[in-house]
Amino acid sequence: MICIEIFRVLHRAMDYRNAYNVLVKLNEKCPNNPMIISRLGRFCLEIGKKVEAISLFSVIEDMLERQRQNHASKNNDAPAAEHLDSLLGQDTGKSPDNDELAIVNYLN
């Protein structure tokens, strides 16, 4: 958090070289943090490093795609009909909770 604040101060002071170095070092310490990668990508766009910004944004897109695939594979463990029946409270002898009803409402 301190590095983000240092970056913000340097950015406001228009000390772009040092602000860039702070973000790069922070990204090296926390390489899989999408917030830091995104901020670095936006800053690179601002200072004219378009090629680096595009590569950083592609890293974030890859991270999102892996997350979607992991989420989809977790949901595919149970057949969809059984999962829906359990959400609706059918064949289980219990009524659905409010959270389950919200999920069903969202799916419809």
N, C-alpha and C positions, 0 to 999 in steps of 0.2 A: 504494500500500500504506500509505503514511503517513496518508492521509486516512481509510482504513478504520480504522486504529488510533485516530486522533483521534475518529472517530465512536464507536468502542467505549468510549473513556474518557468521553466526554461522556454517552453513553447510561447507563453505570454510575453516573455522578454525577447522573443524573436531570435533566440540562440538555438537555431535549428540543428546545427551540427552536434552540439552536446545533448540536445533533446533526443535526437536520433540515436546517439550512442547509448543513452540511458535505456531507451526502449529495446534496442538490440541486446544489451546485456541482460535485461529483464526477460526477454524471450529465450535467451540461452539458459537462464536459470529455471524457467518454467516453460518448456518447449511445447507442451500440449494444452496450453491455456488459450481457448478461442477468443477471450476478451482481449488478451494482450496481442495476439496475432492480428485480430481485426483492427485494433487501435494502431498498431504498427503499419498495417496496410493502408489505412486511411491517411496516416501521417505521410507515408511515402507518396501517396497521390498528391498530397498538398505540397510537398517539396519537389515534385517533378520526377520521382523515381517510379515511373509507371510500370516498368518491367518487373521490378521487385514487388510492387503492390499486387500485380496480377498473380504472381507466383504465391504470395501470401494468401490471397483470396482463394486460390485453387486449393491450398492446404486446408482452409476452412471448409470448402465444399466437400473435400474428401472426408474430413472428419464428420460432417453432417450425414454424408451418404453411409458411412460405416455405422453411425448411430441408428439411422433408419433401418439398415439391414439387421442390426442386432435386435432392434425392437420388433421387427417383423418376424424374425426367427423365434423369438420368445413367444409371440402370439400364435405361431403356427404349431406349437407343441400339442395343443388340444384341438380337436376338430371344431370347426366354427359352430355347428349346430349345438353341440354339447355346451360350448361356452355361452352361447346365447340362451339356452335353456337354463343354465345356472344363473345367468343374470336376471332372467325373468322369474326365477323362483320356481320353475317347473321341475317336476320329478325330484325335488329335494325336500318338499314338504314344508318349506319356510317361505315367507314373503320377502321380496327384495328390499334391501336397505335403500336409503335416499341416494347414496353414492351410486349404487347400481342402477337406480332409476335414471339418474342424471346421465350415466353412460349410455343407457338404452335410448334416452331422449336425444342425446347427441348423435348417436348412430343413425337415428331416423331423420 
